[in-house]
Amino acid sequence: MANLKLTLDDFESNDFELLAIHTNLKDFKLSFLINLKLNVLLAKNDNEITIKTNDGTGKFSRFSYDDLNQDITWELIKNQTNFISNKKNVGFFEEDNITMNLIPELKTADYLLKIDNVEPSFRSDEIIQNISTIQNISTVYKVETDNLKSINNLIF
């Protein structure tokens, strides 16, 4: 009888696409415009993404849509948040307002669009093209998730 050996790498598969969006639009306005362009129904998700650090707790707003017909989940997530530091001894010249990124490797990205349960034949190029036609969006691009160190921040 042959012995089978499984490693943790056998279970790691990125069955999602991640798009970075650069814009000055507010999150609710961007979700509304994406809904119009992509024919999805992104809605405010009350369960914000929470990340705790030694400095304090950052909360990232998100908009979600479950496409039951295609079994795809869409998540529009704000990549940056500000919060007040919980440190007791803040110096005179130090600021107690801290900026945190959900994915620190993508500091310049304002929003992330995570599309879960995609097939290998999924065409993100069409989505990028449609989103890039929205006024006030400067850049949209696909993120290669294989090299992201903070990929676990996208598990929620």
N, C-alpha and C positions, 0 to 999 in steps of 0.2 A: 504494500500500500504506500503510495507516494504522499509525502508531507508537503503541504502548501504553506507558504510563508507570506503573510501580508505585512506591508509596511504602512506607515502613516501617509506616505506619498500616494498610495493607491486610492486613498479617500479624498485627497485634495484635488479638486477640479473646479475651475472657475467657470461655472455655467451662467455667468452674467457678463453683461457689457457695462462698461463704465465710461461715461462721457463727461468731460470737463467743460463748463460754460463760464465765459467771462462776460459780465454785463453789470450795469449799474441799476438794473431794475429791482424792485422789491420782490420778495418771494411770492406773494399772492398774485402780483401782476404777471410775473414770469410763468407761473403755473397756469394762469388763465390763457396766456398766449400760446403756450405749448399745447394746451387742450384744444385750442382752435386749429393749430397747424397739424397736429398728429392724430386728431380725432380720438383722444383719450379723455379720461375723467379724473384727473388728479384733484384730490381734495385734501384739505388740511388734516394731518394726522395728529391727534392730541398727544400721542406717545412720542415726545421728543427724544432724540438721541442724547444720552447723558454720558459724559466722560469726566471722571474724577482724576485730579492730579494733586500734588502736594500744595499747589497754589490755590486750588478751589475746584469748583464744579462748572463745566461748560455744558450748555444745552444748545443743541442744533435743531432748528425747525425742519420739518419735512412734510412733503405732500405725497400721498400714496394713491395708487390705483391698481386693483386686481382685475386683470382681463381674464375672465373665466372661460371665454371661448377659446383663447389661444394658450391659456395657462401661463400667462406672463404677469409678473408683478413689476410695476413702475414705481420708482422712488426718486423724487426731486428733493435733494438735501442741500441745505445751506452749508458751505464749507468753512465758514468763519463765524466765530461768536466772540463777544466781549463779556467779561464778568469782573466783578470786584474781588480782589484778592482777599483771602481769609487769613493772611499773615498778620500777626499782631504788631510786629515791629517794622513798620514801613518807614523808611528814612524820609528826611525832609525833601530830598530831590528825587526820590523813587516814586513811581506812580503805582497806585493800587488797582488801576484798571488794566486787565490782562486780556490779550487777544490770543485765541486758541484756534487752530485749524483741525478739522476732522481728519484730513489727510495732509500732514505737514509737508510731504513731498510735492504737493500741489498748492503751495501757498498763494499763488496768483489766481487760482480758479475761485470764482465766487460761488458757484453751485456745482453739484455733481448729480448726474442723472444715472441712476443704477437701474438696469433692466435685468430682472432675474428670470431664470428658467428658459434661457434662449437656446435654440438649436444651433448647431455648427453652421447651418446655412442662413442664419439670421443676418439681415442686411442693415447694418448700422449706418452705412454710407447714406442711405436715403433719409434716415432720421437726422443725421448731421446736416444734410443739405436743407431739409425743411426747417430745422431750428435756426440755421444760419440766416434765413430770410427774415427772421423777426427783427424789427427795428430795435436798436440799442444793444444788440448782442454783437460784441466785437469778435469773439472767437468761440468755436465749438470744435472739439476734437476727441477722438477715442483715446483712452488711457490704457497703456499696456500694464495690466495688473500683476504680471509675473514678477516685476522688480519692486513693487511697493512693499516697504517694510511695515507700514501701518494698515495693511489690508484687513486685519482683524477688527478695525474700527467700523468696517462695513457689515459686520455680522450683527444683525439685530432682529 
